[in-house]
Amino acid sequence: MSRCNGKLGTAVLPLPKIPCSRTDLSRSDICSLLAMPPPRVPLGSVPAHSRVFADRNHALDILVPRNGSLVEVGTLTGAFTRWMLRQLRPISAVAMDVSGYAIKECASKTQRTAAEVGAALTCQLGDSKALLAKLPDDSQDLIYVDGDHNYKGVCGDLEAARPKVKIGGLMALNDYYLFETVFLAQRGRWGVYGIIHATHEFLARYASDWEVAYITMSPLAGGNQADIGLRRIR
């Protein structure tokens, strides 16, 4: 840890002037554990009507309208995509991933589920930021972000998705914790996820347009139920 001297921060980091510009956060750099905390979330960004749910499924089931439009950034096996198709019954859905395997799963198993529920599903292979940028503005009821967990990756997804959500719509982020026991510790990655830092920076930067809609209860550092949902308010 000696090489990390000078990186430990106890004060709260001011909001970076340029979005996604931090260079001290990585999943594979142990010094990231000593990086300065993210900006404070404005008090007004967590209104009294923000909710706590037991898990992400319950949160989306309650808050996402049926017959809408949704996007999932990071579909992997497609299991959660298929749950959303069956439970939320969107008219249209887009599943994005950088993995060819994930898109093959989407084009087979997940497409069959989409056909069963009458949803128009598009499977898109490529960089999520570029794919999100091609979506029409103000078009999505839900964008579920579960792609690149490094700070710059998730922060870039938030910025790209921001204008694509309808007013009143949700942008949800999975794995809302700093450190994780399976994909980090067990694989020798002693760094941090960037979800908390990117989300707090986003809320501080766009406090007039976004608020916290919900947060889910979860294990402290594992599982897939640690979510935060942001609502676009203008």
C-alpha positions as CSV (number, residue, x, y, z in Angstrom):
1,M,0.0,0.0,0.0
2,S,3.0,2.3,0.2
3,R,2.6,3.3,-3.4
4,C,-0.8,4.7,-2.5
5,N,0.6,7.4,-0.2
6,G,-1.0,10.7,-0.8
7,K,-4.1,9.2,-2.3
8,L,-6.1,8.7,0.9
9,G,-8.9,11.2,1.1
10,T,-11.2,12.0,4.0
11,A,-12.7,15.1,2.7
12,V,-15.6,15.0,0.2
13,L,-14.4,15.5,-3.4
14,P,-15.8,18.7,-5.1
15,L,-17.9,18.0,-8.2
16,P,-15.5,17.5,-11.1
17,K,-15.8,20.3,-13.7
18,I,-15.8,17.7,-16.5
19,P,-18.1,14.7,-16.2
20,C,-16.4,11.3,-15.8
21,S,-13.0,12.9,-15.4
22,R,-11.7,11.2,-12.3
23,T,-8.6,9.1,-12.9
24,D,-8.1,7.5,-9.4
25,L,-10.8,4.8,-9.6
26,S,-10.4,1.3,-11.0
27,R,-11.6,-2.2,-10.4
28,S,-8.0,-3.5,-10.5
29,D,-6.1,-0.8,-8.5
30,I,-5.9,-1.3,-4.8
31,C,-5.2,2.4,-4.4
32,S,-8.7,3.1,-5.5
33,L,-9.9,1.9,-2.1
34,L,-8.2,5.0,-0.6
35,A,-9.5,7.4,-3.2
36,M,-11.5,10.4,-2.1
37,P,-15.3,9.9,-1.5
38,P,-17.7,11.1,-4.2
39,P,-19.5,14.4,-4.1
40,R,-22.3,14.7,-1.6
41,V,-25.8,14.0,-2.9
42,P,-27.9,17.1,-2.6
43,L,-30.5,16.9,0.1
44,G,-33.2,17.8,-2.3
45,S,-32.3,14.8,-4.5
46,V,-33.6,12.4,-2.0
47,P,-37.2,13.6,-1.4
48,A,-39.6,12.2,1.1
49,H,-41.3,10.0,-1.5
50,S,-38.1,8.1,-2.3
51,R,-38.7,4.4,-1.5
52,V,-36.8,1.4,-0.1
53,F,-37.5,-2.0,-1.6
54,A,-36.4,-5.5,-0.7
55,D,-35.0,-6.2,-4.1
56,R,-34.7,-4.9,-7.7
57,N,-37.5,-7.0,-9.0
58,H,-40.1,-5.6,-6.6
59,A,-38.9,-2.0,-7.3
60,L,-39.3,-2.3,-11.0
61,D,-42.5,-4.2,-10.7
62,I,-44.0,-1.4,-8.7
63,L,-42.5,1.6,-10.5
64,V,-42.2,0.8,-14.2
65,P,-45.4,1.3,-16.3
66,R,-46.6,-1.6,-18.5
67,N,-46.7,-1.2,-22.3
68,G,-43.7,1.1,-22.2
69,S,-40.1,1.1,-23.7
70,L,-37.0,-0.1,-21.9
71,V,-33.3,-0.6,-22.5
72,E,-30.9,-2.9,-20.6
73,V,-27.2,-2.0,-20.8
74,G,-25.4,-5.3,-20.2
75,T,-27.6,-8.3,-20.8
76,L,-25.1,-11.1,-20.2
77,T,-27.1,-14.4,-20.0
78,G,-30.4,-12.5,-20.6
79,A,-32.0,-13.9,-17.5
80,F,-33.0,-10.5,-16.1
81,T,-34.0,-9.3,-19.6
82,R,-36.4,-12.1,-19.8
83,W,-37.8,-11.4,-16.4
84,M,-38.4,-7.7,-17.4
85,L,-40.1,-8.8,-20.6
86,R,-42.4,-11.2,-18.8
87,Q,-43.2,-9.0,-15.8
88,L,-43.1,-5.4,-17.2
89,R,-44.6,-6.3,-20.6
90,P,-42.9,-3.5,-22.6
91,I,-44.0,-2.8,-26.2
92,S,-40.3,-2.3,-27.1
93,A,-37.1,-3.3,-25.5
94,V,-33.4,-3.0,-26.4
95,A,-30.7,-5.3,-24.9
96,M,-27.1,-4.1,-25.3
97,D,-23.8,-5.8,-24.6
98,V,-20.2,-5.8,-25.8
99,S,-20.1,-9.6,-25.6
100,G,-20.9,-11.7,-28.7
101,Y,-22.0,-14.5,-26.4
102,A,-24.5,-12.2,-24.7
103,I,-26.0,-11.1,-27.9
104,K,-26.3,-14.7,-29.2
105,E,-28.3,-15.5,-26.0
106,C,-30.4,-12.4,-26.7
107,A,-31.0,-13.4,-30.3
108,S,-32.2,-16.9,-29.3
109,K,-33.6,-17.4,-25.8
110,T,-34.5,-13.8,-25.1
111,Q,-36.1,-13.2,-28.5
112,R,-38.3,-16.2,-27.9
113,T,-39.5,-14.7,-24.7
114,A,-40.1,-11.4,-26.4
115,A,-42.3,-13.1,-29.0
116,E,-44.3,-14.8,-26.3
117,V,-45.2,-11.5,-24.7
118,G,-45.6,-9.5,-27.9
119,A,-42.6,-7.2,-27.3
120,A,-40.4,-5.9,-30.1
121,L,-36.9,-6.7,-28.9
122,T,-33.6,-5.5,-30.5
123,C,-30.3,-7.1,-29.5
124,Q,-27.4,-4.7,-30.1
125,L,-23.7,-5.6,-30.0
126,G,-21.2,-2.8,-29.3
127,D,-20.2,0.1,-27.0
128,S,-23.1,1.1,-24.9
129,K,-22.3,4.8,-24.9
130,A,-22.4,4.9,-28.7
131,L,-25.5,2.7,-28.9
132,L,-27.4,4.8,-26.3
133,A,-26.5,8.0,-28.2
134,K,-28.4,6.7,-31.2
135,L,-31.7,6.3,-29.3
136,P,-34.3,9.0,-29.7
137,D,-34.3,11.6,-26.9
138,D,-37.2,11.3,-24.3
139,S,-38.1,7.8,-25.5
140,Q,-37.5,5.4,-22.7
141,D,-39.5,4.5,-19.5
142,L,-36.6,2.6,-18.1
143,I,-32.9,2.4,-18.8
144,Y,-31.3,-0.3,-16.7
145,V,-27.5,0.1,-16.4
146,D,-25.6,-3.0,-15.6
147,G,-22.6,-2.8,-18.0
148,D,-19.0,-1.7,-17.4
149,H,-18.6,-1.3,-13.7
150,N,-15.5,0.8,-13.8
151,Y,-16.1,4.5,-13.0
152,K,-15.5,5.8,-16.5
153,G,-17.7,3.1,-18.0
154,V,-20.7,3.6,-15.8
155,C,-20.3,7.3,-15.7
156,G,-20.2,7.4,-19.5
157,D,-23.4,5.3,-19.7
158,L,-25.2,7.7,-17.3
159,E,-24.2,10.7,-19.4
160,A,-25.3,9.0,-22.7
161,A,-28.6,7.7,-21.2
162,R,-29.5,11.0,-19.5
163,P,-31.4,12.6,-22.4
164,K,-33.0,9.3,-23.6
165,V,-35.3,8.8,-20.5
166,K,-38.8,10.2,-20.5
167,I,-39.7,12.8,-17.9
168,G,-41.0,10.7,-15.1
169,G,-39.0,7.7,-16.3
170,L,-36.3,5.8,-14.5
171,M,-32.6,5.1,-14.9
172,A,-31.6,2.2,-12.6
173,L,-28.1,1.1,-11.7
174,N,-27.2,-2.4,-10.5
175,D,-24.3,-3.2,-8.1
176,Y,-24.6,0.0,-6.1
177,Y,-21.7,-0.7,-3.8
178,L,-18.0,0.1,-3.6
179,F,-16.5,-3.3,-3.3
180,E,-17.8,-6.8,-4.3
181,T,-16.7,-10.2,-3.1
182,V,-17.3,-12.4,-6.2
183,F,-16.2,-10.5,-9.4
184,L,-13.5,-8.5,-7.5
185,A,-12.1,-10.2,-4.4
186,Q,-12.4,-13.8,-5.7
187,R,-10.7,-12.8,-8.9
188,G,-7.9,-10.9,-7.3
189,R,-9.2,-7.4,-8.2
190,W,-8.7,-5.3,-5.2
191,G,-10.1,-2.1,-6.6
192,V,-13.5,-0.5,-6.5
193,Y,-16.7,-0.4,-8.6
194,G,-17.5,3.1,-9.9
195,I,-21.3,2.9,-9.5
196,I,-21.5,4.9,-6.3
197,H,-19.0,7.6,-7.4
198,A,-20.6,8.0,-10.8
199,T,-24.2,8.1,-9.4
200,H,-23.4,10.7,-6.7
201,E,-21.6,12.8,-9.3
202,F,-24.5,12.5,-11.6
203,L,-27.0,13.5,-8.9
204,A,-24.9,16.5,-7.8
205,R,-24.4,17.7,-11.4
206,Y,-28.1,17.3,-12.5
207,A,-29.9,18.0,-9.2
208,S,-32.5,20.1,-10.9
209,D,-33.4,17.3,-13.3
210,W,-33.1,14.0,-11.4
211,E,-33.9,12.6,-8.0
212,V,-33.5,9.3,-6.2
213,A,-36.6,7.2,-6.8
214,Y,-35.6,4.2,-4.8
215,I,-32.8,2.1,-3.3
216,T,-32.8,-1.6,-2.6
217,M,-31.6,-3.6,0.4
218,S,-28.8,-6.0,-0.3
219,P,-25.8,-7.9,1.1
220,L,-23.0,-5.6,1.9
221,A,-20.6,-6.7,-0.8
222,G,-22.2,-9.3,-3.1
223,G,-25.2,-10.6,-4.9
224,N,-27.1,-8.7,-7.6
225,Q,-29.7,-6.9,-5.6
226,A,-27.9,-3.6,-4.7
227,D,-29.7,-1.2,-6.9
228,I,-30.5,2.5,-7.0
229,G,-33.1,4.1,-9.2
230,L,-33.1,7.7,-10.4
231,R,-36.2,9.4,-11.7
232,R,-36.1,12.2,-14.3
233,I,-38.2,15.1,-13.0
234,R,-37.7,17.6,-15.8
